[in-house]
Amino acid sequence: MGRTYEARYGSAPWTIVTDGLDQIADSVRPTASKRLHVYFAGALNVPYEPCFLALQKALKNIQASRPDWSVRLILRGGRNLKGEDPGAPHVEVRPYADQASVIRDLEEIDVLYLPLSLDVKYADFARLSLSTKLVTYLGSGLPVFYHGPAESAAWRLLREHDAAWGCHSLSPDEIAHGLVSLEESGRAIVENALALARRDFRIADIRLRFHQTLQHCGVAE
């Protein structure tokens, strides 16, 4: 968004102030072998439904090719979908909960799912916004699977730091390939994500940037 304002109105000092983390995982969280538990926390907005339906088909294909794996999709605060594939692996919808419950959830999770609508109607939203959920995910110690347009602000940040695996289509085969690939590349991706969280998203640093910006503008604390 800052770059867009510069393109329209000319260069000027600006900084990013967003959600920050008071806790960041010390290291990569261990995950279980022969298990793929995909997790999404938050509201499941209508424009994201095609992404979730494609994800369920991908998980169904993974389960079929690896029958000895535990494959699940866990939605914390989500909902069931219209047109949901009844043959898809187990989908568990959990109610909204406090942060402590979400942290406990992470003990049984292997991949964090971050969708954005691929519909061109929402291209500007994706291009100009940075999800606060992304900030939380970066500090979790788990691999992030981004599923959305390649032109989004979130993916530009993740790609620049090699901090997530990305898929930019509704192809179940491409989604499945990415999820399975995290078995080998997941650790490096998480290490990069944690480094990014420590560099840019510590709550103390964000507060400091905010107050320094106000002081620069001549606003009293």
Backbone bond lengths (Angstrom), bond angles and torsions (degrees), N, CA, C in turn:
res aa  C-N    CA-C-N  psi(-1)  N-CA   C-N-CA  omega(-1)  CA-C   N-CA-C  phi
1 M - - - 1.456 - - 1.529 110.27 -
2 G 1.346 115.99 -39.30 1.455 119.35 177.74 1.513 112.39 -60.81
3 R 1.323 116.69 -41.88 1.469 120.57 179.04 1.530 110.74 -66.06
4 T 1.326 116.61 -35.57 1.463 119.91 179.20 1.535 110.92 -66.57
5 Y 1.324 116.95 -41.72 1.464 120.12 176.49 1.531 110.87 -63.00
6 E 1.335 116.76 -38.80 1.461 119.47 178.15 1.524 111.13 -63.52
7 A 1.340 115.74 -40.98 1.466 119.33 179.96 1.530 111.44 -64.00
8 R 1.325 115.79 -32.05 1.467 119.15 -177.58 1.527 112.68 -85.96
9 Y 1.338 116.45 -38.63 1.463 119.02 -167.80 1.529 114.06 -121.14
10 G 1.332 117.43 -1.72 1.451 119.99 -179.90 1.516 112.37 101.12
11 S 1.325 116.36 161.43 1.463 121.79 -175.77 1.530 110.81 -70.15
12 A 1.320 114.51 141.45 1.465 121.94 176.47 1.528 107.22 -159.78
13 P 1.322 118.01 154.28 1.477 119.52 179.40 1.526 110.85 -63.57
14 W 1.307 116.81 138.18 1.457 121.23 175.11 1.527 109.02 -154.43
15 T 1.306 115.95 158.24 1.457 121.00 178.96 1.517 108.97 -140.54
16 I 1.332 116.57 162.39 1.465 121.98 -179.30 1.522 109.00 -97.54
17 V 1.327 115.84 125.42 1.455 122.04 173.59 1.516 107.45 -123.00
18 T 1.320 117.65 118.52 1.458 121.34 -176.80 1.525 108.58 -145.02
19 D 1.307 118.23 -168.03 1.451 121.23 175.01 1.524 109.91 -59.92
20 G 1.322 115.78 146.91 1.453 120.25 177.22 1.517 110.93 -126.52
21 L 1.303 115.53 167.60 1.461 122.26 -176.27 1.521 110.30 -112.70
22 D 1.336 116.06 129.47 1.455 118.68 172.84 1.524 111.11 -94.57
23 Q 1.334 115.82 -11.07 1.460 120.90 175.30 1.519 108.76 -134.60
24 I 1.328 116.51 129.50 1.460 123.12 176.40 1.519 107.38 -128.19
25 A 1.310 116.68 134.28 1.474 120.20 -178.71 1.525 110.74 -54.98
26 D 1.318 116.07 140.45 1.465 120.66 179.52 1.520 112.28 -69.02
27 S 1.340 115.83 -30.52 1.459 119.86 -176.29 1.521 109.45 -158.19
28 V 1.310 116.35 179.67 1.462 122.19 178.97 1.526 109.37 -64.50
29 R 1.317 116.49 131.57 1.464 120.38 176.95 1.526 110.10 -72.61
30 P 1.321 117.62 138.06 1.463 118.98 175.04 1.525 111.19 -70.60
31 T 1.313 116.85 142.85 1.465 121.67 175.61 1.515 108.93 -122.56
32 A 1.327 116.14 158.05 1.460 121.01 -175.55 1.517 111.00 -83.55
33 S 1.318 115.74 149.20 1.462 120.25 174.28 1.527 109.40 -76.01
34 K 1.326 115.23 154.33 1.461 122.54 179.08 1.530 111.25 55.14
35 R 1.328 115.59 36.34 1.458 120.58 178.13 1.518 108.86 -141.33
36 L 1.336 116.03 136.44 1.451 121.41 175.11 1.523 107.90 -137.49
37 H 1.319 115.22 92.58 1.458 121.77 177.28 1.524 107.66 -106.26
38 V 1.309 116.17 112.28 1.465 123.20 -177.43 1.525 108.27 -98.61
39 Y 1.325 116.28 137.63 1.471 120.96 -170.10 1.520 110.88 -129.33
40 F 1.332 114.84 138.07 1.456 121.79 172.99 1.516 107.84 -135.63
41 A 1.337 117.08 129.48 1.454 121.22 179.19 1.525 109.22 -116.62
42 G 1.331 116.54 129.14 1.458 119.95 176.33 1.513 112.90 123.89
43 A 1.329 114.99 -175.32 1.461 121.27 -178.00 1.525 110.55 -68.79
44 L 1.316 116.04 134.68 1.462 121.47 176.82 1.532 106.66 -94.99
45 N 1.305 116.17 92.73 1.459 121.29 -175.98 1.526 111.19 -71.49
46 V 1.327 115.78 148.50 1.466 121.34 -176.39 1.535 112.60 -54.26
47 P 1.339 120.56 -43.41 1.471 118.78 -179.50 1.524 114.46 -61.43
48 Y 1.351 117.20 -17.63 1.466 120.10 -179.49 1.525 112.85 -86.65
49 E 1.339 118.02 -8.92 1.460 120.20 -172.83 1.525 113.43 -55.37
50 P 1.352 120.03 -44.60 1.474 118.41 178.93 1.530 112.79 -57.85
51 C 1.331 117.03 -35.01 1.462 119.94 178.37 1.526 110.20 -64.17
52 F 1.330 116.70 -44.72 1.460 120.10 -178.36 1.526 111.87 -67.13
53 L 1.322 117.51 -39.21 1.462 119.84 178.44 1.528 111.14 -65.24
54 A 1.327 116.65 -39.94 1.472 119.65 176.07 1.516 110.74 -65.73
55 L 1.334 117.04 -38.47 1.462 120.41 177.15 1.523 111.05 -61.38
56 Q 1.329 116.78 -42.52 1.464 119.10 -179.78 1.525 111.18 -63.18
57 K 1.317 117.83 -39.36 1.467 120.06 177.18 1.522 110.71 -64.31
58 A 1.337 116.16 -38.69 1.463 119.99 178.21 1.519 110.70 -63.60
59 L 1.325 117.18 -42.76 1.465 120.50 179.26 1.530 110.92 -66.04
60 K 1.331 115.76 -35.34 1.467 119.16 176.41 1.525 110.09 -62.22
61 N 1.338 117.22 -42.17 1.469 120.55 178.74 1.525 111.24 -65.38
62 I 1.323 116.66 -39.88 1.463 120.05 178.64 1.525 110.40 -63.96
63 Q 1.339 116.53 -44.22 1.457 119.93 179.44 1.528 111.28 -62.03
64 A 1.342 117.02 -39.35 1.454 120.49 -179.53 1.524 111.67 -65.90
65 S 1.317 116.87 -36.38 1.468 120.34 -178.78 1.522 112.68 -84.54
66 R 1.332 116.76 -14.26 1.468 121.45 -179.85 1.527 108.27 -136.20
67 P 1.323 117.55 72.29 1.472 120.46 -173.10 1.521 113.68 -65.14
68 D 1.325 117.82 -16.85 1.470 119.97 -179.79 1.530 112.16 -90.01
69 W 1.345 117.17 2.16 1.467 121.08 178.42 1.527 110.38 -88.89
70 S 1.324 115.59 154.35 1.458 121.98 168.20 1.525 107.50 -95.29
71 V 1.333 117.03 111.83 1.463 122.61 -176.80 1.526 108.26 -118.43
72 R 1.332 115.83 123.71 1.464 119.72 -177.81 1.525 110.00 -145.93
73 L 1.316 115.10 156.59 1.457 122.88 170.46 1.515 107.13 -122.11
74 I 1.331 116.30 119.32 1.460 121.96 -177.40 1.520 108.75 -112.40
75 L 1.328 116.17 123.61 1.461 122.61 -178.26 1.526 108.59 -113.64
76 R 1.305 117.13 109.78 1.470 120.96 177.62 1.524 108.19 -91.56
77 G 1.332 115.97 105.91 1.450 121.24 -177.34 1.511 113.44 88.15
78 G 1.318 117.37 5.25 1.466 120.40 179.97 1.522 111.81 -87.16
79 R 1.312 115.97 -153.72 1.456 121.24 -177.57 1.520 108.90 -159.33
80 N 1.320 116.09 164.13 1.455 120.17 173.37 1.525 109.90 -71.43
81 L 1.328 115.55 155.28 1.457 121.11 -174.47 1.514 111.79 -108.49
82 K 1.326 115.44 148.90 1.456 119.02 169.55 1.526 108.51 -69.75
83 G 1.319 116.20 136.61 1.455 119.42 179.36 1.514 113.34 80.64
84 E 1.319 116.77 11.92 1.458 119.95 -179.26 1.525 110.73 -61.25
85 D 1.319 115.91 137.10 1.458 122.14 -178.76 1.531 109.10 -72.19
86 P 1.337 119.06 114.05 1.467 119.90 -178.49 1.525 112.73 -66.75
87 G 1.344 116.90 -16.66 1.452 119.93 178.65 1.513 113.10 -92.16
88 A 1.336 117.23 2.75 1.463 120.14 -179.81 1.520 110.02 -72.17
89 P 1.345 116.04 156.77 1.468 118.48 177.28 1.524 111.60 -57.04
90 H 1.291 114.97 164.11 1.458 121.84 -173.50 1.521 111.71 -52.22
91 V 1.325 115.41 128.08 1.456 122.20 175.36 1.521 107.53 -112.47
92 E 1.318 116.38 122.80 1.461 121.00 -179.69 1.520 109.00 -112.74
93 V 1.319 116.39 122.89 1.461 122.19 177.98 1.523 108.06 -103.31
94 R 1.314 115.82 117.02 1.456 121.43 179.98 1.526 109.38 -107.08
95 P 1.330 118.36 148.97 1.469 120.38 -178.48 1.531 111.39 -71.66
96 Y 1.325 114.77 163.33 1.460 119.07 172.40 1.524 109.08 -55.61
97 A 1.341 116.02 146.69 1.456 119.40 -177.32 1.515 109.51 -151.10
98 D 1.328 116.11 173.94 1.459 120.71 -179.70 1.527 110.29 -77.58
99 Q 1.325 115.15 173.16 1.460 120.53 -176.08 1.522 111.89 -61.30
100 A 1.327 116.95 -35.69 1.460 120.02 -179.17 1.532 110.79 -61.64
101 S 1.323 116.79 -38.61 1.473 120.25 179.02 1.520 111.08 -66.87
102 V 1.330 116.54 -40.67 1.457 120.52 178.86 1.527 110.16 -64.14
103 I 1.323 116.91 -40.81 1.466 120.30 178.15 1.524 110.65 -62.58
104 R 1.328 116.95 -39.21 1.470 119.41 176.36 1.515 110.88 -65.39
105 D 1.333 117.14 -36.26 1.468 120.24 177.38 1.524 111.28 -54.28
106 L 1.321 116.72 -39.00 1.463 121.00 -172.88 1.518 112.74 -62.26
107 E 1.323 117.45 -18.81 1.463 120.08 179.15 1.527 111.91 -66.72
108 E 1.330 116.75 -21.41 1.470 119.55 -178.05 1.527 112.19 -115.81
109 I 1.343 116.98 20.55 1.461 121.88 -174.75 1.521 109.79 -113.25
110 D 1.341 115.52 146.66 1.465 121.46 178.09 1.519 112.86 -114.06
111 V 1.336 117.78 -28.69 1.467 121.73 -177.08 1.523 108.63 -143.74
112 L 1.334 115.93 137.02 1.465 122.06 174.26 1.522 108.82 -99.51
113 Y 1.310 115.70 128.83 1.471 122.08 -174.25 1.517 110.07 -99.06
114 L 1.340 116.32 128.04 1.471 122.01 -179.19 1.531 108.72 -126.10
115 P 1.341 118.07 95.87 1.467 120.79 -179.55 1.515 112.84 -95.44
116 L 1.331 115.10 151.50 1.459 123.84 165.96 1.523 106.94 -138.78
117 S 1.317 117.03 146.10 1.457 120.30 -176.85 1.529 111.33 -61.02
118 L 1.322 115.80 136.38 1.463 122.45 175.19 1.523 112.02 -90.40
119 D 1.311 116.98 -1.77 1.469 121.37 178.50 1.529 109.04 -69.02
120 V 1.328 116.59 131.23 1.471 120.59 -178.04 1.529 111.76 -61.46
121 K 1.333 118.04 -20.06 1.469 120.40 178.65 1.521 111.34 -62.44
122 Y 1.329 116.66 -24.95 1.462 120.67 -176.38 1.525 111.77 -109.17
123 A 1.326 116.68 18.96 1.467 120.59 -176.13 1.526 111.60 -62.25
124 D 1.323 117.79 -41.38 1.465 119.75 -179.27 1.519 111.39 -66.62
125 F 1.312 117.01 -38.36 1.465 119.99 177.56 1.527 110.11 -59.72
126 A 1.324 117.13 -46.78 1.457 120.57 -179.48 1.529 111.20 -66.01
127 R 1.313 116.32 -38.24 1.465 120.66 -175.31 1.515 112.77 -71.54
128 L 1.335 117.35 -27.27 1.458 120.88 -171.98 1.524 114.68 -111.27
129 S 1.327 118.71 0.20 1.464 119.69 -175.98 1.524 110.81 -122.89
130 L 1.332 113.91 150.44 1.462 120.83 176.96 1.523 107.49 -123.51
131 S 1.306 116.72 113.99 1.457 122.14 -174.32 1.526 111.49 -62.80
132 T 1.334 115.91 132.84 1.461 118.69 174.09 1.527 111.19 -67.38
133 K 1.328 116.05 -25.14 1.471 119.81 175.13 1.529 110.38 -60.76
134 L 1.324 116.51 -36.21 1.462 120.73 178.87 1.517 110.54 -59.21
135 V 1.329 117.26 -42.49 1.459 120.85 -179.96 1.530 109.93 -59.72
136 T 1.319 116.89 -45.93 1.466 121.00 178.29 1.521 111.09 -60.42
137 Y 1.321 116.80 -44.81 1.458 121.28 -178.58 1.531 111.90 -61.24
138 L 1.338 116.80 -40.28 1.462 120.11 -175.69 1.520 112.12 -60.49
139 G 1.318 117.14 -33.20 1.459 119.85 -177.62 1.513 115.01 -92.45
140 S 1.333 117.26 8.53 1.468 120.87 -171.89 1.522 114.12 -81.70
141 G 1.321 117.79 -26.26 1.459 120.45 -172.82 1.515 113.84 87.27
142 L 1.344 116.85 8.95 1.468 122.21 178.81 1.525 110.07 -118.19
143 P 1.343 118.06 153.76 1.465 120.27 179.10 1.524 112.13 -70.53
144 V 1.325 115.07 143.05 1.458 122.34 179.20 1.523 109.25 -104.01
145 F 1.329 116.13 132.50 1.459 122.26 174.89 1.520 107.37 -110.15
146 Y 1.329 115.99 105.94 1.457 121.59 179.27 1.517 109.61 -86.19
147 H 1.338 116.52 132.03 1.463 121.47 -178.87 1.525 108.30 -133.01
148 G 1.324 115.91 96.92 1.450 119.74 -176.94 1.514 111.15 179.26
149 P 1.324 117.79 -169.35 1.467 121.29 -175.62 1.531 111.77 -67.76
150 A 1.333 114.59 146.64 1.464 120.49 -179.80 1.516 111.96 -72.52
151 E 1.334 118.30 -16.17 1.460 122.03 -176.18 1.528 112.58 -92.33
152 S 1.322 118.71 5.57 1.459 120.41 -175.78 1.520 111.44 -76.44
153 A 1.335 115.15 155.95 1.462 120.26 175.96 1.522 110.58 -62.01
154 A 1.341 116.56 -39.43 1.464 119.83 -179.09 1.522 111.14 -61.61
155 W 1.339 116.73 -46.27 1.461 118.31 -177.32 1.520 111.44 -70.73
156 R 1.316 118.61 -34.86 1.460 119.62 177.26 1.533 110.40 -59.00
157 L 1.327 116.07 -43.28 1.462 120.28 179.01 1.530 110.84 -65.88
158 L 1.317 116.80 -46.78 1.464 120.62 -178.38 1.523 111.83 -65.25
159 R 1.318 116.20 -41.27 1.464 120.50 -179.92 1.530 111.15 -65.89
160 E 1.317 116.29 -41.95 1.466 120.72 -179.09 1.526 111.55 -58.47
161 H 1.329 116.16 -34.32 1.467 120.35 -176.43 1.527 112.24 -106.83
162 D 1.329 117.74 6.91 1.469 122.24 -178.55 1.524 110.25 48.98
163 A 1.352 115.10 49.12 1.457 121.24 -171.87 1.528 113.51 -107.20
164 A 1.329 118.43 9.90 1.465 121.84 178.46 1.525 108.94 -164.13
165 W 1.323 115.60 162.80 1.460 121.31 168.75 1.515 107.11 -93.72
166 G 1.324 117.72 138.91 1.451 120.40 -176.84 1.515 113.49 -121.22
167 C 1.326 115.71 141.95 1.462 122.68 172.07 1.515 107.35 -132.51
168 H 1.340 116.45 132.95 1.463 120.92 -172.49 1.530 112.26 -119.48
169 S 1.315 116.89 28.28 1.467 120.63 178.68 1.517 109.31 -143.94
170 L 1.332 115.03 172.61 1.469 121.14 176.12 1.519 111.49 -98.97
171 S 1.313 117.81 17.97 1.459 121.89 179.03 1.529 110.34 -74.50
172 P 1.339 119.14 116.82 1.463 119.97 177.20 1.529 112.90 -58.04
173 D 1.345 116.74 -33.60 1.464 119.49 179.89 1.529 111.00 -65.35
174 E 1.336 117.27 -42.01 1.460 120.16 179.26 1.527 111.21 -67.61
175 I 1.317 116.08 -39.39 1.463 119.71 177.78 1.525 110.28 -63.67
176 A 1.329 116.61 -45.78 1.465 120.58 -179.80 1.522 110.80 -61.55
177 H 1.323 117.01 -42.61 1.467 120.57 178.43 1.520 110.73 -58.59
178 G 1.334 116.74 -44.36 1.457 119.93 -179.67 1.517 112.50 -64.67
179 L 1.333 117.33 -44.11 1.454 120.30 -179.22 1.526 111.84 -63.52
180 V 1.306 116.49 -42.37 1.466 120.05 179.81 1.526 110.52 -68.91
181 S 1.325 117.30 -35.21 1.462 121.03 -179.61 1.525 112.19 -63.05
182 L 1.329 116.39 -23.71 1.457 119.31 -179.93 1.517 112.29 -64.82
183 E 1.349 117.16 -18.17 1.469 119.21 175.14 1.521 110.87 -56.64
184 E 1.347 116.29 -39.07 1.455 120.46 -176.89 1.521 112.66 -93.62
185 S 1.326 117.41 -38.86 1.473 119.97 -173.61 1.516 113.65 -99.15
186 G 1.324 117.43 -4.67 1.455 120.63 -172.72 1.514 114.28 -59.79
187 R 1.333 117.58 -41.21 1.467 119.53 -176.06 1.530 111.36 -63.53
188 A 1.326 116.80 -45.84 1.465 120.10 -179.70 1.526 110.69 -63.25
189 I 1.323 117.16 -39.62 1.462 121.53 179.16 1.524 110.64 -62.43
190 V 1.330 116.99 -42.66 1.461 120.24 -179.06 1.527 110.84 -67.07
191 E 1.318 116.98 -41.07 1.468 119.66 177.91 1.529 110.80 -59.32
192 N 1.325 116.16 -40.91 1.466 119.85 177.76 1.533 111.03 -66.70
193 A 1.340 116.44 -39.30 1.463 120.50 179.33 1.530 110.92 -63.99
194 L 1.318 117.08 -42.75 1.465 120.33 179.27 1.525 111.02 -64.32
195 A 1.328 116.15 -40.04 1.467 119.65 177.91 1.527 110.48 -62.28
196 L 1.332 117.27 -40.60 1.464 121.53 178.06 1.527 110.68 -65.49
197 A 1.334 117.10 -42.56 1.463 120.65 179.15 1.521 110.69 -61.11
198 R 1.331 116.66 -43.07 1.469 119.65 -179.48 1.522 111.29 -68.50
199 R 1.307 117.87 -33.16 1.454 121.04 -176.97 1.518 112.92 -76.18
200 D 1.342 116.98 -42.43 1.469 120.44 -168.44 1.525 115.56 -116.24
201 F 1.336 118.98 -15.39 1.461 118.42 -167.79 1.520 114.79 -128.58
202 R 1.305 118.68 24.09 1.470 120.28 170.22 1.528 107.97 -73.45
203 I 1.335 116.59 133.61 1.462 119.91 -174.83 1.530 111.42 -61.89
204 A 1.320 118.08 -36.34 1.465 120.09 179.92 1.526 110.87 -64.42
205 D 1.331 116.49 -39.58 1.464 119.86 179.51 1.525 111.29 -68.53
206 I 1.327 116.77 -38.22 1.461 120.82 -179.56 1.531 110.30 -66.66
207 R 1.329 116.84 -41.42 1.468 119.66 176.61 1.520 110.82 -60.91
208 L 1.329 116.00 -42.43 1.457 120.06 -179.90 1.529 110.75 -62.49
209 R 1.346 116.83 -44.66 1.461 119.90 178.56 1.527 110.97 -60.45
210 F 1.331 115.73 -40.37 1.465 120.56 -179.33 1.531 110.75 -61.61
211 H 1.336 116.90 -48.47 1.466 119.90 -178.08 1.528 111.07 -69.26
212 Q 1.323 117.43 -36.84 1.458 119.28 177.86 1.516 111.30 -64.40
213 T 1.336 116.76 -36.47 1.467 120.83 177.92 1.521 110.66 -65.21
214 L 1.340 116.77 -42.69 1.459 120.36 178.02 1.527 111.08 -62.43
215 Q 1.329 115.88 -41.96 1.455 119.25 179.57 1.535 110.89 -64.56
216 H 1.338 115.62 -38.82 1.465 119.59 178.96 1.526 111.10 -62.85
217 C 1.353 116.00 -32.31 1.458 120.59 -179.47 1.527 112.01 -84.99
218 G 1.337 115.99 -1.04 1.456 119.40 179.50 1.499 114.53 81.04
219 V 1.346 117.10 22.40 1.461 120.84 179.68 1.528 107.73 -95.74
220 A 1.311 118.17 129.04 1.464 121.40 179.34 1.511 110.14 -69.90
221 E 1.337 116.54 147.23 1.472 120.39 178.36 1.530 109.54 -69.98
